[in-house]
Structures are given as structure tokens and as C-alpha cells.
Amino acid sequence: PFILVLLIAIYMISPLSKIKNVRVEGNTEMTSREVQKATNIRSGRYIWWMLRHQGTTLSQAQKRNPQIKTLRIKLTGPRSVRVQVTEYPVIGIINHDGRQQLLLSNGKYRPITGRVDNFLHYANFNNSYTHLKIAAREIGTLPKYIRQSISEVSYSPTKLNPDRLKLIMNDGNTVLVRADTLGEKMKYYPSIVSKMKGNGIIDLQYGAYSYNYGNKQK
């Protein structure tokens, strides 16, 4: 037993217990380098510590990069690990703290790095972070093809509906919807549009009806 304990102790402090190869999987919007930087999983770190403290590694990684949703570390060889990561998707661009930043589906922000695709924009949320967070969460549940059909989301409250959002669509339509039902109601958008004879307003606040611009008849 003494020899066994001694061998284990020697292994734990020897180079053989340190990471040599790291493979990142599951990332779609973040680069492997960004994942490794956020998690601090890199060559030279002790394998046994990383495997034992995965919860701590996740919480620290989320502080460095809020786009990381889940994290799992698995040993794939004597000195090789696989990092399986899932992300909160980027759902748009918003002005925050005087500069443009990426908005994530969890309502948090991250700096813009690298190439920026044609993400949708958010407006008039300066004094209503609660509604922004709800909108981000709801839009994050939408199928990608519907999410990409939205050009801009703006907070547009009224006395009757303090939770109203206005969505400007790439096809020329305008959608009115409550923030907390956006994810559910927008799934019907393609079906509603297919029955319209021209561009107009699609009102999904308390029901589902549409009318052409300049005509408020259902």
C-alpha cells in the first residue's frame, strides 16, 4: 500500500499528469482558442485537477466569457483531454456602455471580435434591461431561419401593453408582439406571411392577425 500511494503521489506531481493535447468540440460561434482561454484548459495544467474541479472551471469560464453555457472535460488519452462545450447563441448587436457589443441569448454581452455577420439590432432598451433580457431569451428559442429574418427589435411600450416589442423584418413586414410570448408567437410567422397579399403589420400581441400598411382592418 505504501508503494502504491507513493507511486500515485509521484504521478500527480510528475509531467505525466500534465495536459499535453486539448481538443475542443461543440463550439460553433466561439473559436477553440477562445474556449481554451476562457476555461484555462491548456498544455501544462494538471489533468487530475481539471477533471476533479469541472464545476469550478465552468463558473470561472463563464465569468471570463458569458457565452459559455455548459462544459464537460473528458480524458481521451494518458495526457489528452476533450473539452465539450455548448454556447449561448449570439442573437444580435446592441449599443452598451457607449459601444457596440454582441448580445447573447442569456441577456449578457460580449465584445465584438473577428468578422461580424448581419446580426439583428436592438433599440430603445436603454432603460429596460428586464425586457431586453426577456427578448434575448425568447429570440434565442426561435429556429435560426426565423431569427435571421428579423432586422431589428425595439422596445415599443404602450399604456395597454407595457411589454410590447416592435420587430422590423427583412421582408418589409412589421411585427407587434409581447416580449414574454415572442418565442411562441413568432413560430407562426411564416404561415401568416404566406397568406398576406402584401407587406403590412402582423399583430401577435393578444391574438394573431395582419393588415396591410395604411389599413387597420383585420
JOZIDA-V777514 format. One record per helix or strand of 2 or more residues. SS is the DSSP state (A for helix, B for strand). FROM is the first residue (numbers start at 1). TO is the last residue. If there is no record, write none. Layout:
ss=SS from=FROM to=TO
ss=SS from=FROM to=TO
This chain:
ss=A from=2 to=13
ss=A from=15 to=17
ss=B from=21 to=25
ss=A from=32 to=39
ss=A from=47 to=52
ss=A from=54 to=64
ss=B from=68 to=77
ss=B from=80 to=87
ss=B from=90 to=96
ss=B from=99 to=104
ss=B from=109 to=110
ss=B from=121 to=123
ss=A from=129 to=140
ss=A from=144 to=147
ss=B from=150 to=155
ss=B from=164 to=169
ss=B from=174 to=178
ss=A from=179 to=194
ss=B from=200 to=203
ss=B from=209 to=212
